[in-house]
Amino acid sequence: MAQPRRRVTGAGPGPGFAELFAALPVAVLVVDPESRIVHANAECETLLNLSERAMLGQPLAAVMQDPGVDYPRDNHGLSAFDTEIALARGGSVRVDYVETLIADHPGWRTITLHHAANSRRLGHSADRAAAARAAIGAAAMLAHEIKNPLSGIRGAAQLLSKGKGAAELTTLITTEVDRVAALIDRMQDFTDTRPLHLAPENVYPLLDHARRVALAGFAQQVKIEERFDPSLPTAQLDRDSILQVVLNLLKNACEAMRGQADARITLATAYRHGMAIAPAPGRPRQPLPIEICVIDNGPGAPADIADHLFDPFISGKPEGQGLGLALVDKLVRDMGGIVQYAREGTPPMTVFRIMLPRGTA
């Protein structure tokens, strides 16, 4: 078989195709219409523990498992996040698998492999599910131990308000009691294990409502733009839950950009053909093509907590309780989807990406 790599080498001044391809910071394979490997860069050699020389001309199946064999591509690419890929030489590697068709070369495709350990696309890891279960137990215990005495404390504060000079002290007590009660109410959200009412919904009226609520309140000084896919089908979701999720993400974005003169948020939607993920380890991948993004031009999460943003009690705010994003993650998982955090683009933007199932009758 002729070596197609010679036909695509760059020409002219500056680095050619081979140099640019080799320098890519992520593992990339190029596969021809017969599913034979014709290029593999250095990162791919490291990830698969196999040299490019050994891979060239080999069927993809002779090197690694194709995660899309049981999933229809429909002439589109394929994305499979946090998936276990079996290697032909034995063992496996957990990666985000993204396959893209090459438009002007029918049948050709590129395969990008992001090592899951290095990815900040936070999906359904076993650690996160365990953390959520721990949070449910903690919330139930604290609600039982703390909330019952609060009514007595508030009543005592109200009695004190009748005494001379006690008004300022009782106002302080009442305010703090209300603050603790609000915290307990938020934690109790984790104890609600009732199934959500899922139904096919048009996401646009819900996103518009969330946008108007934000602009009337916490986002009055922030520009909120829309970048919508006009052909987006319905999504399978719970109306109240998705509103709570989007409002929480909008509020987080505003707080992250507090004091920033050019603060800007973009609400974006897209339909991702071939997007699939396993809802839990050992379970089959499910299609999640409906994408909703909340994007802001703030500084992003601190590096030391970026990989744990959705864990309970983790927060980058001095006054934060670390429950908002954990609840977002729980609600999205309850709707059968995933939520991810990333820094993308130039200049870097903060992206919270929600992936949901398509609506079913």
C-alpha positions as a Markdown table, in Angstrom:
| # | Residue | x | y | z |
|---|---|---|---|---|
| 1 | Met | 0.0 | 0.0 | 0.0 |
| 2 | Ala | 1.4 | 3.5 | -0.9 |
| 3 | Gln | 2.3 | 5.6 | 2.1 |
| 4 | Pro | -0.2 | 8.4 | 2.1 |
| 5 | Arg | 1.9 | 10.3 | 4.6 |
| 6 | Arg | 4.2 | 11.5 | 1.8 |
| 7 | Arg | 1.3 | 13.1 | -0.1 |
| 8 | Val | 0.3 | 15.4 | 2.8 |
| 9 | Thr | 3.7 | 16.7 | 3.9 |
| 10 | Gly | 3.7 | 20.5 | 3.9 |
| 11 | Ala | 5.8 | 22.5 | 1.5 |
| 12 | Gly | 7.4 | 25.9 | 1.5 |
| 13 | Pro | 9.0 | 27.9 | 4.3 |
| 14 | Gly | 8.4 | 27.2 | 7.9 |
| 15 | Pro | 7.6 | 23.9 | 9.6 |
| 16 | Gly | 5.9 | 21.3 | 7.4 |
| 17 | Phe | 3.0 | 19.0 | 8.2 |
| 18 | Ala | 5.2 | 16.3 | 9.9 |
| 19 | Glu | 6.8 | 18.9 | 12.3 |
| 20 | Leu | 3.5 | 20.5 | 13.2 |
| 21 | Phe | 1.7 | 17.1 | 13.6 |
| 22 | Ala | 4.4 | 15.8 | 15.8 |
| 23 | Ala | 4.3 | 18.9 | 18.1 |
| 24 | Leu | 0.6 | 18.6 | 18.8 |
| 25 | Pro | 0.2 | 18.4 | 22.6 |
| 26 | Val | -2.6 | 15.8 | 22.4 |
| 27 | Ala | -2.6 | 12.3 | 21.0 |
| 28 | Val | -3.8 | 12.2 | 17.4 |
| 29 | Leu | -4.3 | 9.4 | 14.8 |
| 30 | Val | -5.2 | 9.8 | 11.2 |
| 31 | Val | -7.1 | 6.9 | 9.7 |
| 32 | Asp | -7.9 | 6.2 | 6.0 |
| 33 | Pro | -11.2 | 5.0 | 4.5 |
| 34 | Glu | -10.1 | 1.4 | 5.1 |
| 35 | Ser | -9.6 | 2.2 | 8.8 |
| 36 | Arg | -5.9 | 1.8 | 8.5 |
| 37 | Ile | -3.6 | 4.1 | 10.5 |
| 38 | Val | -1.5 | 6.5 | 8.3 |
| 39 | His | -0.3 | 9.0 | 11.0 |
| 40 | Ala | 0.3 | 8.9 | 14.7 |
| 41 | Asn | 2.0 | 11.7 | 16.6 |
| 42 | Ala | 4.5 | 11.5 | 19.5 |
| 43 | Glu | 1.8 | 12.0 | 22.2 |
| 44 | Cys | -0.1 | 9.1 | 20.7 |
| 45 | Glu | 3.0 | 6.9 | 20.8 |
| 46 | Thr | 3.3 | 7.7 | 24.5 |
| 47 | Leu | -0.3 | 7.2 | 25.3 |
| 48 | Leu | -0.6 | 3.8 | 23.5 |
| 49 | Asn | 2.9 | 2.7 | 24.3 |
| 50 | Leu | 3.5 | 1.9 | 20.7 |
| 51 | Ser | 5.7 | 3.5 | 18.0 |
| 52 | Glu | 4.3 | 5.2 | 15.0 |
| 53 | Arg | 6.4 | 2.8 | 12.8 |
| 54 | Ala | 4.6 | -0.2 | 14.4 |
| 55 | Met | 1.2 | 1.4 | 13.8 |
| 56 | Leu | 1.5 | 2.6 | 10.2 |
| 57 | Gly | -0.6 | 0.6 | 7.8 |
| 58 | Gln | -2.2 | -1.4 | 10.6 |
| 59 | Pro | -6.0 | -1.6 | 11.0 |
| 60 | Leu | -7.2 | 0.5 | 13.8 |
| 61 | Ala | -8.6 | -2.6 | 15.5 |
| 62 | Ala | -5.1 | -4.1 | 15.6 |
| 63 | Val | -3.9 | -1.2 | 17.8 |
| 64 | Met | -6.9 | -0.3 | 19.9 |
| 65 | Gln | -10.6 | -0.8 | 20.4 |
| 66 | Asp | -12.9 | 1.5 | 18.3 |
| 67 | Pro | -15.5 | 2.7 | 20.9 |
| 68 | Gly | -17.9 | 3.6 | 18.1 |
| 69 | Val | -18.5 | 0.1 | 16.6 |
| 70 | Asp | -21.8 | -0.2 | 18.5 |
| 71 | Tyr | -22.8 | 3.4 | 18.0 |
| 72 | Pro | -24.2 | 4.8 | 14.7 |
| 73 | Arg | -22.1 | 7.7 | 13.3 |
| 74 | Asp | -24.7 | 8.8 | 10.8 |
| 75 | Asn | -21.9 | 10.3 | 8.6 |
| 76 | His | -20.8 | 12.5 | 11.5 |
| 77 | Gly | -18.0 | 12.2 | 14.0 |
| 78 | Leu | -18.1 | 10.5 | 17.3 |
| 79 | Ser | -17.3 | 11.7 | 20.9 |
| 80 | Ala | -17.1 | 9.3 | 23.8 |
| 81 | Phe | -16.0 | 10.9 | 27.0 |
| 82 | Asp | -14.4 | 9.1 | 30.0 |
| 83 | Thr | -14.4 | 5.8 | 28.2 |
| 84 | Glu | -12.2 | 2.7 | 28.6 |
| 85 | Ile | -10.3 | 1.8 | 25.4 |
| 86 | Ala | -8.8 | -1.7 | 25.2 |
| 87 | Leu | -5.3 | -1.9 | 23.7 |
| 88 | Ala | -4.4 | -4.7 | 21.3 |
| 89 | Arg | -1.2 | -5.4 | 23.3 |
| 90 | Gly | -3.2 | -5.8 | 26.5 |
| 91 | Gly | -4.4 | -3.4 | 29.1 |
| 92 | Ser | -6.5 | -0.4 | 28.6 |
| 93 | Val | -6.5 | 3.4 | 28.9 |
| 94 | Arg | -9.3 | 5.7 | 30.0 |
| 95 | Val | -9.7 | 8.6 | 27.6 |
| 96 | Asp | -11.9 | 11.2 | 26.0 |
| 97 | Tyr | -12.3 | 9.9 | 22.4 |
| 98 | Val | -13.1 | 12.4 | 19.7 |
| 99 | Glu | -13.4 | 11.3 | 16.1 |
| 100 | Thr | -13.7 | 13.9 | 13.3 |
| 101 | Leu | -14.4 | 13.4 | 9.7 |
| 102 | Ile | -12.1 | 15.2 | 7.2 |
| 103 | Ala | -14.4 | 17.2 | 5.0 |
| 104 | Asp | -12.4 | 17.2 | 1.8 |
| 105 | His | -11.2 | 13.6 | 2.1 |
| 106 | Pro | -14.3 | 11.3 | 2.1 |
| 107 | Gly | -13.8 | 8.4 | 4.5 |
| 108 | Trp | -10.7 | 9.8 | 6.2 |
| 109 | Arg | -10.9 | 10.8 | 9.9 |
| 110 | Thr | -8.8 | 12.1 | 12.7 |
| 111 | Ile | -9.0 | 10.5 | 16.2 |
| 112 | Thr | -8.0 | 12.6 | 19.2 |
| 113 | Leu | -7.4 | 10.9 | 22.5 |
| 114 | His | -7.4 | 13.0 | 25.7 |
| 115 | His | -6.1 | 11.1 | 28.7 |
| 116 | Ala | -8.9 | 11.2 | 31.2 |
| 117 | Ala | -6.4 | 11.7 | 34.1 |
| 118 | Asn | -5.2 | 14.9 | 32.4 |
| 119 | Ser | -8.6 | 16.2 | 31.2 |
| 120 | Arg | -10.6 | 18.8 | 33.0 |
| 121 | Arg | -13.8 | 17.7 | 31.4 |
| 122 | Leu | -15.5 | 16.6 | 34.6 |
| 123 | Gly | -18.0 | 13.9 | 33.9 |
| 124 | His | -19.2 | 10.8 | 35.7 |
| 125 | Ser | -16.2 | 9.5 | 37.6 |
| 126 | Ala | -16.6 | 7.0 | 40.4 |
| 127 | Asp | -14.9 | 9.4 | 42.8 |
| 128 | Arg | -17.5 | 12.1 | 42.1 |
| 129 | Ala | -20.4 | 9.7 | 42.5 |
| 130 | Ala | -18.9 | 8.6 | 45.9 |
| 131 | Ala | -18.5 | 12.2 | 46.9 |
| 132 | Ala | -22.1 | 12.9 | 46.1 |
| 133 | Arg | -23.3 | 9.9 | 48.2 |
| 134 | Ala | -21.2 | 11.2 | 51.1 |
| 135 | Ala | -22.7 | 14.6 | 50.7 |
| 136 | Ile | -26.2 | 13.1 | 50.9 |
| 137 | Gly | -25.4 | 11.5 | 54.3 |
| 138 | Ala | -23.7 | 14.7 | 55.6 |
| 139 | Ala | -26.7 | 16.8 | 54.6 |
| 140 | Ala | -29.2 | 14.5 | 56.3 |
| 141 | Met | -27.2 | 14.4 | 59.5 |
| 142 | Leu | -26.7 | 18.2 | 59.7 |
| 143 | Ala | -30.4 | 18.9 | 58.9 |
| 144 | His | -31.5 | 16.6 | 61.7 |
| 145 | Glu | -28.9 | 17.9 | 64.3 |
| 146 | Ile | -29.1 | 21.7 | 63.5 |
| 147 | Lys | -32.4 | 22.7 | 62.0 |
| 148 | Asn | -34.7 | 21.6 | 64.9 |
| 149 | Pro | -33.1 | 24.0 | 67.5 |
| 150 | Leu | -33.2 | 27.0 | 65.1 |
| 151 | Ser | -36.9 | 27.8 | 65.8 |
| 152 | Gly | -36.1 | 28.1 | 69.5 |
| 153 | Ile | -33.1 | 30.4 | 68.9 |
| 154 | Arg | -35.2 | 32.6 | 66.7 |
| 155 | Gly | -38.0 | 32.8 | 69.2 |
| 156 | Ala | -35.5 | 33.9 | 71.9 |
| 157 | Ala | -34.2 | 36.6 | 69.6 |
| 158 | Gln | -37.7 | 37.9 | 69.1 |
| 159 | Leu | -38.3 | 38.1 | 72.9 |
| 160 | Leu | -35.1 | 40.0 | 73.3 |
| 161 | Ser | -36.2 | 42.6 | 70.8 |
| 162 | Lys | -38.8 | 43.8 | 73.4 |
| 163 | Gly | -36.0 | 44.8 | 75.8 |
| 164 | Lys | -34.5 | 48.2 | 75.8 |
| 165 | Gly | -31.4 | 48.5 | 73.6 |
| 166 | Ala | -31.5 | 45.0 | 72.4 |
| 167 | Ala | -32.8 | 45.6 | 68.9 |
| 168 | Glu | -29.4 | 45.7 | 67.2 |
| 169 | Leu | -28.3 | 42.5 | 68.9 |
| 170 | Thr | -31.5 | 40.6 | 68.0 |
| 171 | Thr | -31.2 | 41.8 | 64.4 |
| 172 | Leu | -27.8 | 40.3 | 64.2 |
| 173 | Ile | -29.0 | 37.0 | 65.8 |
| 174 | Thr | -32.0 | 36.8 | 63.5 |
| 175 | Thr | -29.8 | 37.5 | 60.4 |
| 176 | Glu | -27.4 | 34.8 | 61.3 |
| 177 | Val | -30.1 | 32.3 | 62.1 |
| 178 | Asp | -31.7 | 33.0 | 58.7 |
| 179 | Arg | -28.3 | 32.5 | 57.0 |
| 180 | Val | -27.8 | 29.1 | 58.7 |
| 181 | Ala | -31.3 | 28.0 | 57.9 |
| 182 | Ala | -30.7 | 28.9 | 54.2 |
| 183 | Leu | -27.5 | 26.8 | 54.2 |
| 184 | Ile | -29.4 | 23.9 | 55.7 |
| 185 | Asp | -32.1 | 24.2 | 53.1 |
| 186 | Arg | -29.5 | 24.1 | 50.4 |
| 187 | Met | -27.9 | 21.0 | 51.9 |
| 188 | Gln | -31.3 | 19.3 | 52.1 |
| 189 | Asp | -31.6 | 19.5 | 48.3 |
| 190 | Phe | -29.0 | 16.7 | 48.3 |
| 191 | Thr | -31.3 | 14.4 | 50.3 |
| 192 | Asp | -34.1 | 14.5 | 47.8 |
| 193 | Thr | -33.8 | 11.3 | 45.9 |
| 194 | Arg | -37.2 | 11.4 | 44.3 |
| 195 | Pro | -37.0 | 10.9 | 40.5 |
| 196 | Leu | -37.4 | 14.1 | 38.4 |
| 197 | His | -40.3 | 14.6 | 36.0 |
| 198 | Leu | -38.4 | 14.3 | 32.7 |
| 199 | Ala | -40.1 | 15.3 | 29.5 |
| 200 | Pro | -39.1 | 16.5 | 26.1 |
| 201 | Glu | -38.8 | 20.3 | 26.3 |
| 202 | Asn | -37.8 | 23.2 | 24.0 |
| 203 | Val | -34.8 | 24.6 | 25.8 |
| 204 | Tyr | -35.1 | 28.1 | 24.4 |
| 205 | Pro | -38.1 | 29.5 | 26.5 |
| 206 | Leu | -36.3 | 28.1 | 29.6 |
| 207 | Leu | -33.0 | 29.7 | 28.7 |
| 208 | Asp | -34.8 | 33.0 | 27.9 |
| 209 | His | -36.5 | 32.9 | 31.3 |
| 210 | Ala | -33.2 | 32.3 | 33.1 |
| 211 | Arg | -31.6 | 35.1 | 31.2 |
| 212 | Arg | -34.4 | 37.6 | 32.1 |
| 213 | Val | -34.3 | 36.6 | 35.7 |
| 214 | Ala | -30.5 | 37.1 | 35.8 |
| 215 | Leu | -30.7 | 40.5 | 34.1 |
| 216 | Ala | -33.4 | 41.7 | 36.5 |
| 217 | Gly | -31.3 | 40.7 | 39.5 |
| 218 | Phe | -27.7 | 39.7 | 40.0 |
| 219 | Ala | -26.6 | 40.3 | 36.3 |
| 220 | Gln | -27.7 | 43.9 | 35.9 |
| 221 | Gln | -24.2 | 45.1 | 35.1 |
| 222 | Val | -23.3 | 42.1 | 32.8 |
| 223 | Lys | -23.9 | 41.7 | 29.1 |
| 224 | Ile | -25.5 | 38.4 | 28.3 |
| 225 | Glu | -25.3 | 37.3 | 24.7 |
| 226 | Glu | -27.0 | 34.4 | 22.9 |
| 227 | Arg | -25.4 | 32.0 | 20.4 |
| 228 | Phe | -28.1 | 29.5 | 19.6 |
| 229 | Asp | -28.5 | 26.6 | 17.1 |
| 230 | Pro | -31.9 | 27.4 | 15.5 |
| 231 | Ser | -32.4 | 23.7 | 14.6 |
| 232 | Leu | -31.9 | 22.3 | 18.1 |
| 233 | Pro | -34.5 | 19.5 | 18.9 |
| 234 | Thr | -36.1 | 19.1 | 22.2 |
| 235 | Ala | -34.1 | 17.8 | 25.2 |
| 236 | Gln | -35.2 | 15.3 | 27.9 |
| 237 | Leu | -35.2 | 17.3 | 31.1 |
| 238 | Asp | -37.0 | 18.6 | 34.2 |
| 239 | Arg | -38.0 | 22.2 | 33.7 |
| 240 | Asp | -37.4 | 23.4 | 37.3 |
| 241 | Ser | -34.1 | 21.6 | 37.6 |
| 242 | Ile | -32.7 | 23.0 | 34.3 |
| 243 | Leu | -33.7 | 26.5 | 35.4 |
| 244 | Gln | -32.0 | 26.0 | 38.7 |
| 245 | Val | -28.9 | 24.7 | 37.0 |
| 246 | Val | -28.6 | 27.6 | 34.5 |
| 247 | Leu | -29.4 | 30.3 | 37.0 |
| 248 | Asn | -26.7 | 28.9 | 39.3 |
| 249 | Leu | -24.1 | 28.9 | 36.5 |
| 250 | Leu | -25.1 | 32.4 | 35.5 |
| 251 | Lys | -24.8 | 33.6 | 39.1 |
| 252 | Asn | -21.4 | 31.9 | 39.5 |
| 253 | Ala | -20.2 | 33.6 | 36.3 |
| 254 | Cys | -21.3 | 37.0 | 37.5 |
| 255 | Glu | -19.6 | 36.5 | 40.9 |
| 256 | Ala | -16.4 | 35.4 | 39.1 |
| 257 | Met | -16.3 | 38.6 | 37.1 |
| 258 | Arg | -17.3 | 40.9 | 39.9 |
| 259 | Gly | -15.7 | 44.3 | 39.3 |
| 260 | Gln | -14.6 | 43.4 | 35.8 |
| 261 | Ala | -15.4 | 46.3 | 33.4 |
| 262 | Asp | -15.9 | 44.1 | 30.3 |
| 263 | Ala | -17.9 | 41.3 | 32.0 |
| 264 | Arg | -19.7 | 39.2 | 29.4 |
| 265 | Ile | -21.6 | 36.0 | 29.4 |
| 266 | Thr | -22.6 | 33.9 | 26.4 |
| 267 | Leu | -25.5 | 31.4 | 26.5 |
| 268 | Ala | -24.8 | 28.9 | 23.6 |
| 269 | Thr | -26.5 | 25.8 | 22.3 |
| 270 | Ala | -25.4 | 23.1 | 19.8 |
| 271 | Tyr | -26.3 | 19.7 | 18.6 |
| 272 | Arg | -23.3 | 17.3 | 18.9 |
| 273 | His | -23.7 | 14.4 | 16.6 |
| 274 | Gly | -22.1 | 11.2 | 18.0 |
| 275 | Met | -21.7 | 12.5 | 21.5 |
| 276 | Ala | -22.0 | 9.6 | 23.9 |
| 277 | Ile | -20.9 | 8.8 | 27.5 |
| 278 | Ala | -21.4 | 6.0 | 30.0 |
| 279 | Pro | -23.6 | 7.3 | 32.9 |
| 280 | Ala | -21.6 | 5.1 | 35.3 |
| 281 | Pro | -18.6 | 2.7 | 35.1 |
| 282 | Gly | -19.6 | -0.6 | 33.5 |
| 283 | Arg | -22.8 | 0.8 | 31.9 |
| 284 | Pro | -23.2 | 1.3 | 28.1 |
| 285 | Arg | -22.7 | 4.7 | 26.7 |
| 286 | Gln | -25.8 | 6.9 | 26.1 |
| 287 | Pro | -26.2 | 9.5 | 23.4 |
| 288 | Leu | -26.1 | 13.1 | 24.9 |
| 289 | Pro | -26.3 | 15.3 | 21.8 |
| 290 | Ile | -28.0 | 18.4 | 23.3 |
| 291 | Glu | -25.4 | 20.9 | 24.4 |
| 292 | Ile | -26.0 | 24.0 | 26.6 |
| 293 | Cys | -23.0 | 26.2 | 27.5 |
| 294 | Val | -22.6 | 29.1 | 29.9 |
| 295 | Ile | -19.5 | 30.9 | 28.9 |
| 296 | Asp | -17.8 | 33.9 | 30.6 |
| 297 | Asn | -14.7 | 35.9 | 30.1 |
| 298 | Gly | -13.7 | 35.8 | 33.8 |
| 299 | Pro | -10.5 | 34.4 | 35.2 |
| 300 | Gly | -11.7 | 30.8 | 35.7 |
| 301 | Ala | -11.4 | 28.6 | 38.7 |
| 302 | Pro | -8.2 | 28.5 | 40.8 |
| 303 | Ala | -5.8 | 25.9 | 39.4 |
| 304 | Asp | -5.7 | 24.0 | 42.7 |
| 305 | Ile | -9.4 | 23.3 | 42.8 |
| 306 | Ala | -10.2 | 23.2 | 39.0 |
| 307 | Asp | -10.3 | 19.3 | 39.0 |
| 308 | His | -12.7 | 19.2 | 42.0 |
| 309 | Leu | -15.2 | 22.0 | 41.2 |
| 310 | Phe | -18.2 | 19.7 | 41.4 |
| 311 | Asp | -17.2 | 18.0 | 44.7 |
| 312 | Pro | -19.3 | 19.1 | 47.7 |
| 313 | Phe | -17.7 | 21.7 | 50.0 |
| 314 | Ile | -15.1 | 22.8 | 47.4 |
| 315 | Ser | -15.2 | 26.5 | 46.6 |
| 316 | Gly | -12.9 | 29.2 | 45.3 |
| 317 | Lys | -14.9 | 32.0 | 47.0 |
| 318 | Pro | -13.9 | 33.2 | 50.5 |
| 319 | Glu | -17.5 | 33.2 | 51.5 |
| 320 | Gly | -18.4 | 30.1 | 49.4 |
| 321 | Gln | -19.9 | 26.9 | 50.9 |
| 322 | Gly | -19.1 | 24.7 | 47.9 |
| 323 | Leu | -22.6 | 23.4 | 47.4 |
| 324 | Gly | -23.8 | 25.3 | 44.3 |
| 325 | Leu | -21.8 | 23.3 | 41.7 |
| 326 | Ala | -22.2 | 20.0 | 43.5 |
| 327 | Leu | -26.0 | 20.5 | 43.3 |
| 328 | Val | -25.7 | 21.5 | 39.6 |
| 329 | Asp | -23.9 | 18.2 | 39.0 |
| 330 | Lys | -26.5 | 16.2 | 41.0 |
| 331 | Leu | -29.4 | 17.8 | 39.1 |
| 332 | Val | -27.8 | 17.3 | 35.7 |
| 333 | Arg | -27.0 | 13.6 | 36.5 |
| 334 | Asp | -30.6 | 13.1 | 37.7 |
| 335 | Met | -31.7 | 14.3 | 34.2 |
| 336 | Gly | -29.4 | 11.7 | 32.6 |
| 337 | Gly | -26.7 | 14.2 | 31.5 |
| 338 | Ile | -23.3 | 15.5 | 32.4 |
| 339 | Val | -21.8 | 18.9 | 33.2 |
| 340 | Gln | -18.2 | 19.8 | 32.5 |
| 341 | Tyr | -15.8 | 22.7 | 33.2 |
| 342 | Ala | -13.1 | 23.8 | 30.8 |
| 343 | Arg | -11.0 | 26.8 | 29.9 |
| 344 | Glu | -11.2 | 27.2 | 26.1 |
| 345 | Gly | -10.3 | 29.6 | 23.3 |
| 346 | Thr | -8.0 | 32.5 | 22.8 |
| 347 | Pro | -8.1 | 34.5 | 25.0 |
| 348 | Pro | -9.2 | 31.7 | 27.4 |
| 349 | Met | -12.9 | 31.7 | 28.3 |
| 350 | Thr | -14.6 | 29.8 | 31.2 |
| 351 | Val | -17.0 | 27.2 | 29.8 |
| 352 | Phe | -19.6 | 25.2 | 31.8 |
| 353 | Arg | -21.0 | 22.7 | 29.3 |
| 354 | Ile | -24.2 | 20.7 | 30.0 |
| 355 | Met | -24.9 | 17.7 | 27.8 |
| 356 | Leu | -28.4 | 16.2 | 27.8 |
| 357 | Pro | -30.3 | 13.4 | 26.1 |
| 358 | Arg | -32.5 | 14.2 | 23.2 |
| 359 | Gly | -36.2 | 14.4 | 24.0 |
| 360 | Thr | -38.3 | 11.2 | 23.6 |
| 361 | Ala | -42.0 | 10.9 | 23.2 |
